[in-house]
Amino acid sequence: MKHDRLHQPFDKLAKPAQRALAGAGITSLKDLEKLTQKEFMQLHGIGKKALQALTDAMVKESLTFK
């Protein structure tokens, strides 16, 4: 399956973080714009490393948390 560039950062996350995103129905960086950072951090399996990695990826795509 070919991933678009908005999905690729998820591939680099730890498995618990990937499962947390999948469980929440988040499939792209664009989906993260619907959440605040606080809401994102409340997902079970998401930690500071995942937050930093995805925030950096979002900035590169001119995206931000709500």
CHARMM internal coordinates of N, CA and C (Angstrom, degrees):
IC EDIT
DIST 1 N 1 CA 1.4510
DIST 1 CA 1 C 1.5208
ANGL 1 N 1 CA 1 C 108.62
DIST 1 C 2 N 1.2995
ANGL 1 CA 1 C 2 N 116.44
DIHE 1 N 1 CA 1 C 2 N 130.34
DIST 2 N 2 CA 1.4571
ANGL 1 C 2 N 2 CA 121.78
DIHE 1 CA 1 C 2 N 2 CA -179.37
DIST 2 CA 2 C 1.5204
ANGL 2 N 2 CA 2 C 109.91
DIHE 1 C 2 N 2 CA 2 C -85.81
DIST 2 C 3 N 1.3360
ANGL 2 CA 2 C 3 N 116.70
DIHE 2 N 2 CA 2 C 3 N 128.73
DIST 3 N 3 CA 1.4631
ANGL 2 C 3 N 3 CA 121.64
DIHE 2 CA 2 C 3 N 3 CA -179.95
DIST 3 CA 3 C 1.5184
ANGL 3 N 3 CA 3 C 109.52
DIHE 2 C 3 N 3 CA 3 C -96.14
DIST 3 C 4 N 1.3252
ANGL 3 CA 3 C 4 N 115.67
DIHE 3 N 3 CA 3 C 4 N 141.92
DIST 4 N 4 CA 1.4551
ANGL 3 C 4 N 4 CA 118.03
DIHE 3 CA 3 C 4 N 4 CA 171.96
DIST 4 CA 4 C 1.5268
ANGL 4 N 4 CA 4 C 108.78
DIHE 3 C 4 N 4 CA 4 C -81.72
DIST 4 C 5 N 1.3074
ANGL 4 CA 4 C 5 N 116.88
DIHE 4 N 4 CA 4 C 5 N 167.22
DIST 5 N 5 CA 1.4648
ANGL 4 C 5 N 5 CA 120.29
DIHE 4 CA 4 C 5 N 5 CA -173.86
DIST 5 CA 5 C 1.5201
ANGL 5 N 5 CA 5 C 112.94
DIHE 4 C 5 N 5 CA 5 C -66.79
DIST 5 C 6 N 1.3312
ANGL 5 CA 5 C 6 N 118.08
DIHE 5 N 5 CA 5 C 6 N -19.91
DIST 6 N 6 CA 1.4576
ANGL 5 C 6 N 6 CA 120.15
DIHE 5 CA 5 C 6 N 6 CA 178.52
DIST 6 CA 6 C 1.5280
ANGL 6 N 6 CA 6 C 111.55
DIHE 5 C 6 N 6 CA 6 C -79.75
DIST 6 C 7 N 1.3159
ANGL 6 CA 6 C 7 N 118.11
DIHE 6 N 6 CA 6 C 7 N -11.47
DIST 7 N 7 CA 1.4567
ANGL 6 C 7 N 7 CA 121.80
DIHE 6 CA 6 C 7 N 7 CA 179.97
DIST 7 CA 7 C 1.5208
ANGL 7 N 7 CA 7 C 111.39
DIHE 6 C 7 N 7 CA 7 C -100.85
DIST 7 C 8 N 1.3136
ANGL 7 CA 7 C 8 N 118.51
DIHE 7 N 7 CA 7 C 8 N -27.97
DIST 8 N 8 CA 1.4599
ANGL 7 C 8 N 8 CA 122.78
DIHE 7 CA 7 C 8 N 8 CA -174.36
DIST 8 CA 8 C 1.5221
ANGL 8 N 8 CA 8 C 115.02
DIHE 7 C 8 N 8 CA 8 C -52.11
DIST 8 C 9 N 1.3231
ANGL 8 CA 8 C 9 N 120.85
DIHE 8 N 8 CA 8 C 9 N -38.01
DIST 9 N 9 CA 1.4754
ANGL 8 C 9 N 9 CA 118.75
DIHE 8 CA 8 C 9 N 9 CA -179.87
DIST 9 CA 9 C 1.5213
ANGL 9 N 9 CA 9 C 113.13
DIHE 8 C 9 N 9 CA 9 C -59.08
DIST 9 C 10 N 1.3276
ANGL 9 CA 9 C 10 N 118.10
DIHE 9 N 9 CA 9 C 10 N -28.03
DIST 10 N 10 CA 1.4573
ANGL 9 C 10 N 10 CA 120.87
DIHE 9 CA 9 C 10 N 10 CA 179.41
DIST 10 CA 10 C 1.5162
ANGL 10 N 10 CA 10 C 110.95
DIHE 9 C 10 N 10 CA 10 C -65.22
DIST 10 C 11 N 1.3194
ANGL 10 CA 10 C 11 N 117.57
DIHE 10 N 10 CA 10 C 11 N -31.79
DIST 11 N 11 CA 1.4635
ANGL 10 C 11 N 11 CA 122.07
DIHE 10 CA 10 C 11 N 11 CA -178.89
DIST 11 CA 11 C 1.5201
ANGL 11 N 11 CA 11 C 112.21
DIHE 10 C 11 N 11 CA 11 C -64.22
DIST 11 C 12 N 1.3138
ANGL 11 CA 11 C 12 N 117.07
DIHE 11 N 11 CA 11 C 12 N -23.34
DIST 12 N 12 CA 1.4649
ANGL 11 C 12 N 12 CA 121.71
DIHE 11 CA 11 C 12 N 12 CA -177.13
DIST 12 CA 12 C 1.5286
ANGL 12 N 12 CA 12 C 112.82
DIHE 11 C 12 N 12 CA 12 C -91.26
DIST 12 C 13 N 1.3329
ANGL 12 CA 12 C 13 N 117.03
DIHE 12 N 12 CA 12 C 13 N -5.64
DIST 13 N 13 CA 1.4626
ANGL 12 C 13 N 13 CA 121.14
DIHE 12 CA 12 C 13 N 13 CA -179.44
DIST 13 CA 13 C 1.5246
ANGL 13 N 13 CA 13 C 110.85
DIHE 12 C 13 N 13 CA 13 C -81.20
DIST 13 C 14 N 1.3241
ANGL 13 CA 13 C 14 N 115.11
DIHE 13 N 13 CA 13 C 14 N 159.43
DIST 14 N 14 CA 1.4588
ANGL 13 C 14 N 14 CA 120.82
DIHE 13 CA 13 C 14 N 14 CA 174.55
DIST 14 CA 14 C 1.5308
ANGL 14 N 14 CA 14 C 109.03
DIHE 13 C 14 N 14 CA 14 C -63.71
DIST 14 C 15 N 1.3069
ANGL 14 CA 14 C 15 N 115.93
DIHE 14 N 14 CA 14 C 15 N 153.16
DIST 15 N 15 CA 1.4719
ANGL 14 C 15 N 15 CA 121.25
DIHE 14 CA 14 C 15 N 15 CA -177.47
DIST 15 CA 15 C 1.5353
ANGL 15 N 15 CA 15 C 113.16
DIHE 14 C 15 N 15 CA 15 C -55.71
DIST 15 C 16 N 1.3511
ANGL 15 CA 15 C 16 N 120.32
DIHE 15 N 15 CA 15 C 16 N -42.02
DIST 16 N 16 CA 1.4702
ANGL 15 C 16 N 16 CA 118.39
DIHE 15 CA 15 C 16 N 16 CA 177.93
DIST 16 CA 16 C 1.5297
ANGL 16 N 16 CA 16 C 112.82
DIHE 15 C 16 N 16 CA 16 C -59.35
DIST 16 C 17 N 1.3251
ANGL 16 CA 16 C 17 N 116.50
DIHE 16 N 16 CA 16 C 17 N -38.32
DIST 17 N 17 CA 1.4680
ANGL 16 C 17 N 17 CA 120.20
DIHE 16 CA 16 C 17 N 17 CA 178.89
DIST 17 CA 17 C 1.5320
ANGL 17 N 17 CA 17 C 110.12
DIHE 16 C 17 N 17 CA 17 C -68.44
DIST 17 C 18 N 1.3261
ANGL 17 CA 17 C 18 N 117.16
DIHE 17 N 17 CA 17 C 18 N -40.52
DIST 18 N 18 CA 1.4640
ANGL 17 C 18 N 18 CA 120.32
DIHE 17 CA 17 C 18 N 18 CA 177.84
DIST 18 CA 18 C 1.5244
ANGL 18 N 18 CA 18 C 110.77
DIHE 17 C 18 N 18 CA 18 C -61.88
DIST 18 C 19 N 1.3356
ANGL 18 CA 18 C 19 N 116.36
DIHE 18 N 18 CA 18 C 19 N -42.08
DIST 19 N 19 CA 1.4687
ANGL 18 C 19 N 19 CA 120.14
DIHE 18 CA 18 C 19 N 19 CA 178.74
DIST 19 CA 19 C 1.5306
ANGL 19 N 19 CA 19 C 111.00
DIHE 18 C 19 N 19 CA 19 C -66.11
DIST 19 C 20 N 1.3338
ANGL 19 CA 19 C 20 N 117.21
DIHE 19 N 19 CA 19 C 20 N -37.57
DIST 20 N 20 CA 1.4717
ANGL 19 C 20 N 20 CA 120.87
DIHE 19 CA 19 C 20 N 20 CA 178.61
DIST 20 CA 20 C 1.5216
ANGL 20 N 20 CA 20 C 110.45
DIHE 19 C 20 N 20 CA 20 C -62.42
DIST 20 C 21 N 1.3138
ANGL 20 CA 20 C 21 N 116.65
DIHE 20 N 20 CA 20 C 21 N -44.05
DIST 21 N 21 CA 1.4593
ANGL 20 C 21 N 21 CA 120.40
DIHE 20 CA 20 C 21 N 21 CA 179.47
DIST 21 CA 21 C 1.5250
ANGL 21 N 21 CA 21 C 110.96
DIHE 20 C 21 N 21 CA 21 C -65.37
DIST 21 C 22 N 1.3207
ANGL 21 CA 21 C 22 N 116.41
DIHE 21 N 21 CA 21 C 22 N -45.02
DIST 22 N 22 CA 1.4699
ANGL 21 C 22 N 22 CA 120.36
DIHE 21 CA 21 C 22 N 22 CA 179.40
DIST 22 CA 22 C 1.5241
ANGL 22 N 22 CA 22 C 110.64
DIHE 21 C 22 N 22 CA 22 C -62.02
DIST 22 C 23 N 1.3251
ANGL 22 CA 22 C 23 N 116.63
DIHE 22 N 22 CA 22 C 23 N -42.30
DIST 23 N 23 CA 1.4557
ANGL 22 C 23 N 23 CA 121.08
DIHE 22 CA 22 C 23 N 23 CA 179.92
DIST 23 CA 23 C 1.5168
ANGL 23 N 23 CA 23 C 113.09
DIHE 22 C 23 N 23 CA 23 C -64.40
DIST 23 C 24 N 1.3200
ANGL 23 CA 23 C 24 N 116.00
DIHE 23 N 23 CA 23 C 24 N -28.87
DIST 24 N 24 CA 1.4672
ANGL 23 C 24 N 24 CA 120.85
DIHE 23 CA 23 C 24 N 24 CA 179.51
DIST 24 CA 24 C 1.5322
ANGL 24 N 24 CA 24 C 111.65
DIHE 23 C 24 N 24 CA 24 C -89.55
DIST 24 C 25 N 1.3384
ANGL 24 CA 24 C 25 N 116.53
DIHE 24 N 24 CA 24 C 25 N -0.31
DIST 25 N 25 CA 1.4641
ANGL 24 C 25 N 25 CA 120.01
DIHE 24 CA 24 C 25 N 25 CA 179.45
DIST 25 CA 25 C 1.5171
ANGL 25 N 25 CA 25 C 113.84
DIHE 24 C 25 N 25 CA 25 C 78.00
DIST 25 C 26 N 1.3214
ANGL 25 CA 25 C 26 N 116.55
DIHE 25 N 25 CA 25 C 26 N 19.10
DIST 26 N 26 CA 1.4648
ANGL 25 C 26 N 26 CA 121.24
DIHE 25 CA 25 C 26 N 26 CA -179.54
DIST 26 CA 26 C 1.5244
ANGL 26 N 26 CA 26 C 107.83
DIHE 25 C 26 N 26 CA 26 C -92.96
DIST 26 C 27 N 1.3258
ANGL 26 CA 26 C 27 N 115.56
DIHE 26 N 26 CA 26 C 27 N 115.31
DIST 27 N 27 CA 1.4577
ANGL 26 C 27 N 27 CA 120.49
DIHE 26 CA 26 C 27 N 27 CA -175.47
DIST 27 CA 27 C 1.5249
ANGL 27 N 27 CA 27 C 114.09
DIHE 26 C 27 N 27 CA 27 C -116.77
DIST 27 C 28 N 1.3338
ANGL 27 CA 27 C 28 N 116.40
DIHE 27 N 27 CA 27 C 28 N -6.78
DIST 28 N 28 CA 1.4661
ANGL 27 C 28 N 28 CA 119.66
DIHE 27 CA 27 C 28 N 28 CA 179.43
DIST 28 CA 28 C 1.5267
ANGL 28 N 28 CA 28 C 109.81
DIHE 27 C 28 N 28 CA 28 C -151.30
DIST 28 C 29 N 1.3044
ANGL 28 CA 28 C 29 N 115.64
DIHE 28 N 28 CA 28 C 29 N 165.47
DIST 29 N 29 CA 1.4630
ANGL 28 C 29 N 29 CA 120.12
DIHE 28 CA 28 C 29 N 29 CA 176.70
DIST 29 CA 29 C 1.5271
ANGL 29 N 29 CA 29 C 110.56
DIHE 28 C 29 N 29 CA 29 C -60.96
DIST 29 C 30 N 1.3153
ANGL 29 CA 29 C 30 N 116.61
DIHE 29 N 29 CA 29 C 30 N -34.49
DIST 30 N 30 CA 1.4681
ANGL 29 C 30 N 30 CA 121.24
DIHE 29 CA 29 C 30 N 30 CA 179.55
DIST 30 CA 30 C 1.5358
ANGL 30 N 30 CA 30 C 110.79
DIHE 29 C 30 N 30 CA 30 C -58.96
DIST 30 C 31 N 1.3383
ANGL 30 CA 30 C 31 N 116.86
DIHE 30 N 30 CA 30 C 31 N -34.78
DIST 31 N 31 CA 1.4619
ANGL 30 C 31 N 31 CA 120.70
DIHE 30 CA 30 C 31 N 31 CA 178.37
DIST 31 CA 31 C 1.5264
ANGL 31 N 31 CA 31 C 111.77
DIHE 30 C 31 N 31 CA 31 C -63.47
DIST 31 C 32 N 1.3212
ANGL 31 CA 31 C 32 N 117.15
DIHE 31 N 31 CA 31 C 32 N -28.92
DIST 32 N 32 CA 1.4633
ANGL 31 C 32 N 32 CA 120.96
DIHE 31 CA 31 C 32 N 32 CA -178.38
DIST 32 CA 32 C 1.5260
ANGL 32 N 32 CA 32 C 112.32
DIHE 31 C 32 N 32 CA 32 C -68.34
DIST 32 C 33 N 1.3315
ANGL 32 CA 32 C 33 N 117.63
DIHE 32 N 32 CA 32 C 33 N -21.24
DIST 33 N 33 CA 1.4588
ANGL 32 C 33 N 33 CA 120.83
DIHE 32 CA 32 C 33 N 33 CA 178.75
DIST 33 CA 33 C 1.5258
ANGL 33 N 33 CA 33 C 111.98
DIHE 32 C 33 N 33 CA 33 C -64.44
DIST 33 C 34 N 1.3294
ANGL 33 CA 33 C 34 N 117.25
DIHE 33 N 33 CA 33 C 34 N -17.44
DIST 34 N 34 CA 1.4600
ANGL 33 C 34 N 34 CA 121.63
DIHE 33 CA 33 C 34 N 34 CA -179.74
DIST 34 CA 34 C 1.5252
ANGL 34 N 34 CA 34 C 111.93
DIHE 33 C 34 N 34 CA 34 C -80.63
DIST 34 C 35 N 1.3351
ANGL 34 CA 34 C 35 N 117.26
DIHE 34 N 34 CA 34 C 35 N -10.75
DIST 35 N 35 CA 1.4600
ANGL 34 C 35 N 35 CA 122.58
DIHE 34 CA 34 C 35 N 35 CA -176.46
DIST 35 CA 35 C 1.5245
ANGL 35 N 35 CA 35 C 111.51
DIHE 34 C 35 N 35 CA 35 C -111.75
DIST 35 C 36 N 1.3272
ANGL 35 CA 35 C 36 N 115.72
DIHE 35 N 35 CA 35 C 36 N 153.27
DIST 36 N 36 CA 1.4611
ANGL 35 C 36 N 36 CA 119.66
DIHE 35 CA 35 C 36 N 36 CA 167.33
DIST 36 CA 36 C 1.5307
ANGL 36 N 36 CA 36 C 107.01
DIHE 35 C 36 N 36 CA 36 C -84.74
DIST 36 C 37 N 1.3181
ANGL 36 CA 36 C 37 N 117.31
DIHE 36 N 36 CA 36 C 37 N 165.36
DIST 37 N 37 CA 1.4650
ANGL 36 C 37 N 37 CA 120.03
DIHE 36 CA 36 C 37 N 37 CA 176.34
DIST 37 CA 37 C 1.5208
ANGL 37 N 37 CA 37 C 110.56
DIHE 36 C 37 N 37 CA 37 C -60.90
DIST 37 C 38 N 1.3219
ANGL 37 CA 37 C 38 N 116.61
DIHE 37 N 37 CA 37 C 38 N -37.51
DIST 38 N 38 CA 1.4614
ANGL 37 C 38 N 38 CA 120.76
DIHE 37 CA 37 C 38 N 38 CA -179.73
DIST 38 CA 38 C 1.5299
ANGL 38 N 38 CA 38 C 110.39
DIHE 37 C 38 N 38 CA 38 C -63.90
DIST 38 C 39 N 1.3307
ANGL 38 CA 38 C 39 N 116.90
DIHE 38 N 38 CA 38 C 39 N -45.04
DIST 39 N 39 CA 1.4634
ANGL 38 C 39 N 39 CA 120.63
DIHE 38 CA 38 C 39 N 39 CA 177.74
DIST 39 CA 39 C 1.5327
ANGL 39 N 39 CA 39 C 110.66
DIHE 38 C 39 N 39 CA 39 C -61.50
DIST 39 C 40 N 1.3133
ANGL 39 CA 39 C 40 N 116.32
DIHE 39 N 39 CA 39 C 40 N -41.71
DIST 40 N 40 CA 1.4603
ANGL 39 C 40 N 40 CA 121.39
DIHE 39 CA 39 C 40 N 40 CA 179.13
DIST 40 CA 40 C 1.5293
ANGL 40 N 40 CA 40 C 110.84
DIHE 39 C 40 N 40 CA 40 C -61.55
DIST 40 C 41 N 1.3176
ANGL 40 CA 40 C 41 N 116.77
DIHE 40 N 40 CA 40 C 41 N -45.28
DIST 41 N 41 CA 1.4691
ANGL 40 C 41 N 41 CA 120.92
DIHE 40 CA 40 C 41 N 41 CA -178.25
DIST 41 CA 41 C 1.5332
ANGL 41 N 41 CA 41 C 112.28
DIHE 40 C 41 N 41 CA 41 C -68.33
DIST 41 C 42 N 1.3118
ANGL 41 CA 41 C 42 N 117.77
DIHE 41 N 41 CA 41 C 42 N -19.38
DIST 42 N 42 CA 1.4579
ANGL 41 C 42 N 42 CA 120.73
DIHE 41 CA 41 C 42 N 42 CA 179.13
DIST 42 CA 42 C 1.5246
ANGL 42 N 42 CA 42 C 112.87
DIHE 41 C 42 N 42 CA 42 C -79.27
DIST 42 C 43 N 1.3375
ANGL 42 CA 42 C 43 N 117.43
DIHE 42 N 42 CA 42 C 43 N -10.42
DIST 43 N 43 CA 1.4660
ANGL 42 C 43 N 43 CA 120.07
DIHE 42 CA 42 C 43 N 43 CA 176.82
DIST 43 CA 43 C 1.5226
ANGL 43 N 43 CA 43 C 108.81
DIHE 42 C 43 N 43 CA 43 C -67.90
DIST 43 C 44 N 1.3137
ANGL 43 CA 43 C 44 N 116.46
DIHE 43 N 43 CA 43 C 44 N 130.42
DIST 44 N 44 CA 1.4629
ANGL 43 C 44 N 44 CA 121.13
DIHE 43 CA 43 C 44 N 44 CA 179.53
DIST 44 CA 44 C 1.5256
ANGL 44 N 44 CA 44 C 108.97
DIHE 43 C 44 N 44 CA 44 C -65.57
DIST 44 C 45 N 1.3244
ANGL 44 CA 44 C 45 N 116.38
DIHE 44 N 44 CA 44 C 45 N 123.67
DIST 45 N 45 CA 1.4631
ANGL 44 C 45 N 45 CA 121.27
DIHE 44 CA 44 C 45 N 45 CA -179.22
DIST 45 CA 45 C 1.5215
ANGL 45 N 45 CA 45 C 113.07
DIHE 44 C 45 N 45 CA 45 C 107.24
DIST 45 C 46 N 1.3222
ANGL 45 CA 45 C 46 N 116.63
DIHE 45 N 45 CA 45 C 46 N -8.18
DIST 46 N 46 CA 1.4616
ANGL 45 C 46 N 46 CA 121.15
DIHE 45 CA 45 C 46 N 46 CA 179.81
DIST 46 CA 46 C 1.5251
ANGL 46 N 46 CA 46 C 108.88
DIHE 45 C 46 N 46 CA 46 C -98.73
DIST 46 C 47 N 1.3129
ANGL 46 CA 46 C 47 N 115.42
DIHE 46 N 46 CA 46 C 47 N 130.37
DIST 47 N 47 CA 1.4517
ANGL 46 C 47 N 47 CA 121.16
DIHE 46 CA 46 C 47 N 47 CA 178.90
DIST 47 CA 47 C 1.5159
ANGL 47 N 47 CA 47 C 111.55
DIHE 46 C 47 N 47 CA 47 C -128.43
DIST 47 C 48 N 1.3174
ANGL 47 CA 47 C 48 N 115.09
DIHE 47 N 47 CA 47 C 48 N -171.35
DIST 48 N 48 CA 1.4689
ANGL 47 C 48 N 48 CA 120.87
DIHE 47 CA 47 C 48 N 48 CA -177.08
DIST 48 CA 48 C 1.5275
ANGL 48 N 48 CA 48 C 112.55
DIHE 47 C 48 N 48 CA 48 C -62.63
DIST 48 C 49 N 1.3317
ANGL 48 CA 48 C 49 N 116.87
DIHE 48 N 48 CA 48 C 49 N -36.95
DIST 49 N 49 CA 1.4766
ANGL 48 C 49 N 49 CA 119.61
DIHE 48 CA 48 C 49 N 49 CA 179.68
DIST 49 CA 49 C 1.5200
ANGL 49 N 49 CA 49 C 111.14
DIHE 48 C 49 N 49 CA 49 C -64.24
DIST 49 C 50 N 1.3308
ANGL 49 CA 49 C 50 N 116.36
DIHE 49 N 49 CA 49 C 50 N -44.17
DIST 50 N 50 CA 1.4684
ANGL 49 C 50 N 50 CA 120.37
DIHE 49 CA 49 C 50 N 50 CA 179.14
DIST 50 CA 50 C 1.5278
ANGL 50 N 50 CA 50 C 109.97
DIHE 49 C 50 N 50 CA 50 C -64.07
DIST 50 C 51 N 1.3247
ANGL 50 CA 50 C 51 N 116.53
DIHE 50 N 50 CA 50 C 51 N -43.12
DIST 51 N 51 CA 1.4650
ANGL 50 C 51 N 51 CA 120.26
DIHE 50 CA 50 C 51 N 51 CA 178.68
DIST 51 CA 51 C 1.5187
ANGL 51 N 51 CA 51 C 110.41
DIHE 50 C 51 N 51 CA 51 C -58.58
DIST 51 C 52 N 1.3208
ANGL 51 CA 51 C 52 N 117.40
DIHE 51 N 51 CA 51 C 52 N -48.25
DIST 52 N 52 CA 1.4617
ANGL 51 C 52 N 52 CA 120.68
DIHE 51 CA 51 C 52 N 52 CA -178.50
DIST 52 CA 52 C 1.5264
ANGL 52 N 52 CA 52 C 111.64
DIHE 51 C 52 N 52 CA 52 C -63.85
DIST 52 C 53 N 1.3193
ANGL 52 CA 52 C 53 N 116.38
DIHE 52 N 52 CA 52 C 53 N -45.62
DIST 53 N 53 CA 1.4690
ANGL 52 C 53 N 53 CA 120.09
DIHE 52 CA 52 C 53 N 53 CA -178.67
DIST 53 CA 53 C 1.5231
ANGL 53 N 53 CA 53 C 111.43
DIHE 52 C 53 N 53 CA 53 C -61.39
DIST 53 C 54 N 1.3210
ANGL 53 CA 53 C 54 N 116.45
DIHE 53 N 53 CA 53 C 54 N -44.72
DIST 54 N 54 CA 1.4568
ANGL 53 C 54 N 54 CA 119.55
DIHE 53 CA 53 C 54 N 54 CA -177.51
DIST 54 CA 54 C 1.5285
ANGL 54 N 54 CA 54 C 112.17
DIHE 53 C 54 N 54 CA 54 C -75.76
DIST 54 C 55 N 1.3272
ANGL 54 CA 54 C 55 N 117.83
DIHE 54 N 54 CA 54 C 55 N -33.61
DIST 55 N 55 CA 1.4641
ANGL 54 C 55 N 55 CA 120.15
DIHE 54 CA 54 C 55 N 55 CA 175.03
DIST 55 CA 55 C 1.5247
ANGL 55 N 55 CA 55 C 109.75
DIHE 54 C 55 N 55 CA 55 C -62.43
DIST 55 C 56 N 1.3291
ANGL 55 CA 55 C 56 N 116.94
DIHE 55 N 55 CA 55 C 56 N -44.45
DIST 56 N 56 CA 1.4698
ANGL 55 C 56 N 56 CA 120.87
DIHE 55 CA 55 C 56 N 56 CA 177.79
DIST 56 CA 56 C 1.5236
ANGL 56 N 56 CA 56 C 111.21
DIHE 55 C 56 N 56 CA 56 C -60.45
DIST 56 C 57 N 1.3361
ANGL 56 CA 56 C 57 N 116.61
DIHE 56 N 56 CA 56 C 57 N -43.53
DIST 57 N 57 CA 1.4654
ANGL 56 C 57 N 57 CA 120.94
DIHE 56 CA 56 C 57 N 57 CA 179.87
DIST 57 CA 57 C 1.5267
ANGL 57 N 57 CA 57 C 110.77
DIHE 56 C 57 N 57 CA 57 C -65.51
DIST 57 C 58 N 1.3324
ANGL 57 CA 57 C 58 N 116.54
DIHE 57 N 57 CA 57 C 58 N -38.63
DIST 58 N 58 CA 1.4605
ANGL 57 C 58 N 58 CA 120.18
DIHE 57 CA 57 C 58 N 58 CA 178.93
DIST 58 CA 58 C 1.5268
ANGL 58 N 58 CA 58 C 111.29
DIHE 57 C 58 N 58 CA 58 C -65.22
DIST 58 C 59 N 1.3168
ANGL 58 CA 58 C 59 N 117.05
DIHE 58 N 58 CA 58 C 59 N -41.71
DIST 59 N 59 CA 1.4659
ANGL 58 C 59 N 59 CA 120.80
DIHE 58 CA 58 C 59 N 59 CA 179.58
DIST 59 CA 59 C 1.5309
ANGL 59 N 59 CA 59 C 110.13
DIHE 58 C 59 N 59 CA 59 C -59.90
DIST 59 C 60 N 1.3207
ANGL 59 CA 59 C 60 N 116.89
DIHE 59 N 59 CA 59 C 60 N -41.02
DIST 60 N 60 CA 1.4668
ANGL 59 C 60 N 60 CA 120.99
DIHE 59 CA 59 C 60 N 60 CA 178.95
DIST 60 CA 60 C 1.5247
ANGL 60 N 60 CA 60 C 112.20
DIHE 59 C 60 N 60 CA 60 C -61.55
DIST 60 C 61 N 1.3350
ANGL 60 CA 60 C 61 N 116.19
DIHE 60 N 60 CA 60 C 61 N -27.20
DIST 61 N 61 CA 1.4656
ANGL 60 C 61 N 61 CA 121.35
DIHE 60 CA 60 C 61 N 61 CA -179.90
DIST 61 CA 61 C 1.5281
ANGL 61 N 61 CA 61 C 112.39
DIHE 60 C 61 N 61 CA 61 C -101.31
DIST 61 C 62 N 1.3266
ANGL 61 CA 61 C 62 N 116.59
DIHE 61 N 61 CA 61 C 62 N 11.18
DIST 62 N 62 CA 1.4780
ANGL 61 C 62 N 62 CA 123.24
DIHE 61 CA 61 C 62 N 62 CA -178.72
DIST 62 CA 62 C 1.5271
ANGL 62 N 62 CA 62 C 112.06
DIHE 61 C 62 N 62 CA 62 C 59.11
DIST 62 C 63 N 1.3283
ANGL 62 CA 62 C 63 N 116.12
DIHE 62 N 62 CA 62 C 63 N 40.01
DIST 63 N 63 CA 1.4572
ANGL 62 C 63 N 63 CA 122.78
DIHE 62 CA 62 C 63 N 63 CA 177.92
DIST 63 CA 63 C 1.5309
ANGL 63 N 63 CA 63 C 108.71
DIHE 62 C 63 N 63 CA 63 C -114.51
DIST 63 C 64 N 1.3325
ANGL 63 CA 63 C 64 N 116.49
DIHE 63 N 63 CA 63 C 64 N 154.22
DIST 64 N 64 CA 1.4597
ANGL 63 C 64 N 64 CA 120.91
DIHE 63 CA 63 C 64 N 64 CA 178.00
DIST 64 CA 64 C 1.5310
ANGL 64 N 64 CA 64 C 109.67
DIHE 63 C 64 N 64 CA 64 C -142.41
DIST 64 C 65 N 1.3213
ANGL 64 CA 64 C 65 N 115.59
DIHE 64 N 64 CA 64 C 65 N 158.78
DIST 65 N 65 CA 1.4553
ANGL 64 C 65 N 65 CA 119.97
DIHE 64 CA 64 C 65 N 65 CA 171.99
DIST 65 CA 65 C 1.5191
ANGL 65 N 65 CA 65 C 107.92
DIHE 64 C 65 N 65 CA 65 C -69.74
DIST 65 C 66 N 1.3157
ANGL 65 CA 65 C 66 N 116.12
DIHE 65 N 65 CA 65 C 66 N 158.83
DIST 66 N 66 CA 1.4630
ANGL 65 C 66 N 66 CA 122.43
DIHE 65 CA 65 C 66 N 66 CA 179.76
DIST 66 CA 66 C 1.5101
ANGL 66 N 66 CA 66 C 109.97
DIHE 65 C 66 N 66 CA 66 C -63.07
END
COOR INIT
IC SEED 1 N 1 CA 1 C
IC BUILD
